[in-house]
Amino acid sequence: MGRQRQNPAQNRVNSAALGQRQQQASCRRNLDSPTHPRHDPKVGFGWGRWGQPNGGRDVRNRLRPSTMPVTDLVYFTLGSILERAMTSKCSVYCGASVDGFIAKPDGDIKWLHRPEYAAAGATGLTYDEFISSVDALVMGRHTFEKVLSFPEWPYKLPVVVLSSTLRELPSHLRSRAKLKEGSPNDIVQELANQGYQHLYIDGGITIQRFLKARLIHEITVTYLPILLGAGISLFGSMGVETPLTLVQAVSSSNGFVQVRYRLENAAQHVYRDFPLSQQMEWFS
């Protein structure tokens, strides 16, 4: 019998499959090697360093059990995507005048605490209920300076102060608040990596910046029965159309009207250097 003729196309397929198996075996050997960075507790599951120590709240620890077997480069890449795609829920909770101001032009907010406003019982989502669900509060410099004028520090939860001009916080607050600088996306990603799942965003300019970045998921505004005529606007002129879905609307006998909205275009934060759409192509 003559020698069987080989199929060139089949040869190419077989060679490609063999090369793929060899590459996967090499990747598995590299990942399982004791010298691989994934075995270093200072290195995260994926690329880059883990976040700084934060009381064991780093949510990435829950995505990477110490005994997790790594059997394929695909599994390794998937873990990295999950790590990079984590986000925090961002909420706004505030009071405003009917014409949309959260403070007078000089920053005065005494009008929020008139005696007649305290006569009726609270309805809707109360501040205590809201704050009990929050992991950290993010505020701008102007709001922080206003809070400093209060008789005492009103927050028990961690506070992040955003500022590009402040260099340090008062010494008595350094264990309660942290000073940070960066874009809303960077701030949310950093706090999400540290385990903070629900962020309270406060202050007019800060709220507007986070809205423009499509990072706000829920807004609760209690409108007080007053027209200020001028002042610091809650939303300003953002120049961004934002669809809302009404979650709840309630009124009280003292004239308060509280509305709670869910934002339909709130973005899920994805690591910028490796867009999720690009990473998912690695699996196709």
Secondary structure as a PSIPRED ss2 file (coil, helix, strand):
# PSIPRED VFORMAT (PSIPRED V4.0)

   1 M C   1.000  0.000  0.000
   2 G C   1.000  0.000  0.000
   3 R C   1.000  0.000  0.000
   4 Q C   1.000  0.000  0.000
   5 R C   1.000  0.000  0.000
   6 Q C   1.000  0.000  0.000
   7 N C   1.000  0.000  0.000
   8 P H   0.000  1.000  0.000
   9 A H   0.000  1.000  0.000
  10 Q H   0.000  1.000  0.000
  11 N H   0.000  1.000  0.000
  12 R H   0.000  1.000  0.000
  13 V H   0.000  1.000  0.000
  14 N H   0.000  1.000  0.000
  15 S H   0.000  1.000  0.000
  16 A H   0.000  1.000  0.000
  17 A H   0.000  1.000  0.000
  18 L H   0.000  1.000  0.000
  19 G H   0.000  1.000  0.000
  20 Q H   0.000  1.000  0.000
  21 R H   0.000  1.000  0.000
  22 Q H   0.000  1.000  0.000
  23 Q H   0.000  1.000  0.000
  24 Q H   0.000  1.000  0.000
  25 A H   0.000  1.000  0.000
  26 S H   0.000  1.000  0.000
  27 C H   0.000  1.000  0.000
  28 R H   0.000  1.000  0.000
  29 R H   0.000  1.000  0.000
  30 N H   0.000  1.000  0.000
  31 L H   0.000  1.000  0.000
  32 D H   0.000  1.000  0.000
  33 S C   1.000  0.000  0.000
  34 P C   1.000  0.000  0.000
  35 T C   1.000  0.000  0.000
  36 H C   1.000  0.000  0.000
  37 P H   0.000  1.000  0.000
  38 R H   0.000  1.000  0.000
  39 H H   0.000  1.000  0.000
  40 D C   1.000  0.000  0.000
  41 P C   1.000  0.000  0.000
  42 K C   1.000  0.000  0.000
  43 V E   0.000  0.000  1.000
  44 G C   1.000  0.000  0.000
  45 F C   1.000  0.000  0.000
  46 G C   1.000  0.000  0.000
  47 W C   1.000  0.000  0.000
  48 G C   1.000  0.000  0.000
  49 R E   0.000  0.000  1.000
  50 W C   1.000  0.000  0.000
  51 G C   1.000  0.000  0.000
  52 Q C   1.000  0.000  0.000
  53 P C   1.000  0.000  0.000
  54 N C   1.000  0.000  0.000
  55 G C   1.000  0.000  0.000
  56 G C   1.000  0.000  0.000
  57 R C   1.000  0.000  0.000
  58 D C   1.000  0.000  0.000
  59 V C   1.000  0.000  0.000
  60 R H   0.000  1.000  0.000
  61 N H   0.000  1.000  0.000
  62 R H   0.000  1.000  0.000
  63 L H   0.000  1.000  0.000
  64 R C   1.000  0.000  0.000
  65 P C   1.000  0.000  0.000
  66 S C   1.000  0.000  0.000
  67 T C   1.000  0.000  0.000
  68 M C   1.000  0.000  0.000
  69 P C   1.000  0.000  0.000
  70 V C   1.000  0.000  0.000
  71 T C   1.000  0.000  0.000
  72 D C   1.000  0.000  0.000
  73 L H   0.000  1.000  0.000
  74 V H   0.000  1.000  0.000
  75 Y H   0.000  1.000  0.000
  76 F H   0.000  1.000  0.000
  77 T H   0.000  1.000  0.000
  78 L H   0.000  1.000  0.000
  79 G H   0.000  1.000  0.000
  80 S H   0.000  1.000  0.000
  81 I H   0.000  1.000  0.000
  82 L H   0.000  1.000  0.000
  83 E H   0.000  1.000  0.000
  84 R H   0.000  1.000  0.000
  85 A C   1.000  0.000  0.000
  86 M C   1.000  0.000  0.000
  87 T C   1.000  0.000  0.000
  88 S C   1.000  0.000  0.000
  89 K E   0.000  0.000  1.000
  90 C E   0.000  0.000  1.000
  91 S E   0.000  0.000  1.000
  92 V E   0.000  0.000  1.000
  93 Y E   0.000  0.000  1.000
  94 C E   0.000  0.000  1.000
  95 G E   0.000  0.000  1.000
  96 A E   0.000  0.000  1.000
  97 S E   0.000  0.000  1.000
  98 V C   1.000  0.000  0.000
  99 D C   1.000  0.000  0.000
 100 G C   1.000  0.000  0.000
 101 F E   0.000  0.000  1.000
 102 I E   0.000  0.000  1.000
 103 A E   0.000  0.000  1.000
 104 K C   1.000  0.000  0.000
 105 P C   1.000  0.000  0.000
 106 D C   1.000  0.000  0.000
 107 G C   1.000  0.000  0.000
 108 D C   1.000  0.000  0.000
 109 I C   1.000  0.000  0.000
 110 K H   0.000  1.000  0.000
 111 W H   0.000  1.000  0.000
 112 L H   0.000  1.000  0.000
 113 H H   0.000  1.000  0.000
 114 R C   1.000  0.000  0.000
 115 P H   0.000  1.000  0.000
 116 E H   0.000  1.000  0.000
 117 Y H   0.000  1.000  0.000
 118 A H   0.000  1.000  0.000
 119 A C   1.000  0.000  0.000
 120 A C   1.000  0.000  0.000
 121 G C   1.000  0.000  0.000
 122 A C   1.000  0.000  0.000
 123 T C   1.000  0.000  0.000
 124 G C   1.000  0.000  0.000
 125 L C   1.000  0.000  0.000
 126 T C   1.000  0.000  0.000
 127 Y H   0.000  1.000  0.000
 128 D H   0.000  1.000  0.000
 129 E H   0.000  1.000  0.000
 130 F H   0.000  1.000  0.000
 131 I H   0.000  1.000  0.000
 132 S C   1.000  0.000  0.000
 133 S C   1.000  0.000  0.000
 134 V C   1.000  0.000  0.000
 135 D C   1.000  0.000  0.000
 136 A E   0.000  0.000  1.000
 137 L E   0.000  0.000  1.000
 138 V E   0.000  0.000  1.000
 139 M E   0.000  0.000  1.000
 140 G E   0.000  0.000  1.000
 141 R H   0.000  1.000  0.000
 142 H H   0.000  1.000  0.000
 143 T H   0.000  1.000  0.000
 144 F H   0.000  1.000  0.000
 145 E H   0.000  1.000  0.000
 146 K H   0.000  1.000  0.000
 147 V H   0.000  1.000  0.000
 148 L H   0.000  1.000  0.000
 149 S C   1.000  0.000  0.000
 150 F C   1.000  0.000  0.000
 151 P C   1.000  0.000  0.000
 152 E C   1.000  0.000  0.000
 153 W C   1.000  0.000  0.000
 154 P C   1.000  0.000  0.000
 155 Y C   1.000  0.000  0.000
 156 K C   1.000  0.000  0.000
 157 L C   1.000  0.000  0.000
 158 P C   1.000  0.000  0.000
 159 V E   0.000  0.000  1.000
 160 V E   0.000  0.000  1.000
 161 V E   0.000  0.000  1.000
 162 L E   0.000  0.000  1.000
 163 S C   1.000  0.000  0.000
 164 S C   1.000  0.000  0.000
 165 T C   1.000  0.000  0.000
 166 L C   1.000  0.000  0.000
 167 R C   1.000  0.000  0.000
 168 E C   1.000  0.000  0.000
 169 L C   1.000  0.000  0.000
 170 P C   1.000  0.000  0.000
 171 S H   0.000  1.000  0.000
 172 H H   0.000  1.000  0.000
 173 L H   0.000  1.000  0.000
 174 R C   1.000  0.000  0.000
 175 S C   1.000  0.000  0.000
 176 R C   1.000  0.000  0.000
 177 A E   0.000  0.000  1.000
 178 K E   0.000  0.000  1.000
 179 L E   0.000  0.000  1.000
 180 K E   0.000  0.000  1.000
 181 E C   1.000  0.000  0.000
 182 G C   1.000  0.000  0.000
 183 S C   1.000  0.000  0.000
 184 P H   0.000  1.000  0.000
 185 N H   0.000  1.000  0.000
 186 D H   0.000  1.000  0.000
 187 I H   0.000  1.000  0.000
 188 V H   0.000  1.000  0.000
 189 Q H   0.000  1.000  0.000
 190 E H   0.000  1.000  0.000
 191 L H   0.000  1.000  0.000
 192 A H   0.000  1.000  0.000
 193 N H   0.000  1.000  0.000
 194 Q C   1.000  0.000  0.000
 195 G C   1.000  0.000  0.000
 196 Y C   1.000  0.000  0.000
 197 Q C   1.000  0.000  0.000
 198 H E   0.000  0.000  1.000
 199 L E   0.000  0.000  1.000
 200 Y E   0.000  0.000  1.000
 201 I E   0.000  0.000  1.000
 202 D E   0.000  0.000  1.000
 203 G C   1.000  0.000  0.000
 204 G H   0.000  1.000  0.000
 205 I H   0.000  1.000  0.000
 206 T H   0.000  1.000  0.000
 207 I H   0.000  1.000  0.000
 208 Q H   0.000  1.000  0.000
 209 R H   0.000  1.000  0.000
 210 F H   0.000  1.000  0.000
 211 L H   0.000  1.000  0.000
 212 K H   0.000  1.000  0.000
 213 A C   1.000  0.000  0.000
 214 R C   1.000  0.000  0.000
 215 L C   1.000  0.000  0.000
 216 I C   1.000  0.000  0.000
 217 H C   1.000  0.000  0.000
 218 E E   0.000  0.000  1.000
 219 I E   0.000  0.000  1.000
 220 T E   0.000  0.000  1.000
 221 V E   0.000  0.000  1.000
 222 T E   0.000  0.000  1.000
 223 Y E   0.000  0.000  1.000
 224 L E   0.000  0.000  1.000
 225 P C   1.000  0.000  0.000
 226 I C   1.000  0.000  0.000
 227 L C   1.000  0.000  0.000
 228 L C   1.000  0.000  0.000
 229 G C   1.000  0.000  0.000
 230 A C   1.000  0.000  0.000
 231 G C   1.000  0.000  0.000
 232 I E   0.000  0.000  1.000
 233 S E   0.000  0.000  1.000
 234 L C   1.000  0.000  0.000
 235 F C   1.000  0.000  0.000
 236 G C   1.000  0.000  0.000
 237 S C   1.000  0.000  0.000
 238 M C   1.000  0.000  0.000
 239 G C   1.000  0.000  0.000
 240 V C   1.000  0.000  0.000
 241 E C   1.000  0.000  0.000
 242 T C   1.000  0.000  0.000
 243 P C   1.000  0.000  0.000
 244 L E   0.000  0.000  1.000
 245 T E   0.000  0.000  1.000
 246 L E   0.000  0.000  1.000
 247 V E   0.000  0.000  1.000
 248 Q E   0.000  0.000  1.000
 249 A E   0.000  0.000  1.000
 250 V E   0.000  0.000  1.000
 251 S E   0.000  0.000  1.000
 252 S C   1.000  0.000  0.000
 253 S C   1.000  0.000  0.000
 254 N C   1.000  0.000  0.000
 255 G C   1.000  0.000  0.000
 256 F C   1.000  0.000  0.000
 257 V E   0.000  0.000  1.000
 258 Q E   0.000  0.000  1.000
 259 V E   0.000  0.000  1.000
 260 R E   0.000  0.000  1.000
 261 Y E   0.000  0.000  1.000
 262 R E   0.000  0.000  1.000
 263 L E   0.000  0.000  1.000
 264 E C   1.000  0.000  0.000
 265 N C   1.000  0.000  0.000
 266 A C   1.000  0.000  0.000
 267 A C   1.000  0.000  0.000
 268 Q C   1.000  0.000  0.000
 269 H C   1.000  0.000  0.000
 270 V C   1.000  0.000  0.000
 271 Y C   1.000  0.000  0.000
 272 R C   1.000  0.000  0.000
 273 D C   1.000  0.000  0.000
 274 F C   1.000  0.000  0.000
 275 P C   1.000  0.000  0.000
 276 L H   0.000  1.000  0.000
 277 S H   0.000  1.000  0.000
 278 Q H   0.000  1.000  0.000
 279 Q H   0.000  1.000  0.000
 280 M H   0.000  1.000  0.000
 281 E H   0.000  1.000  0.000
 282 W H   0.000  1.000  0.000
 283 F H   0.000  1.000  0.000
 284 S C   1.000  0.000  0.000
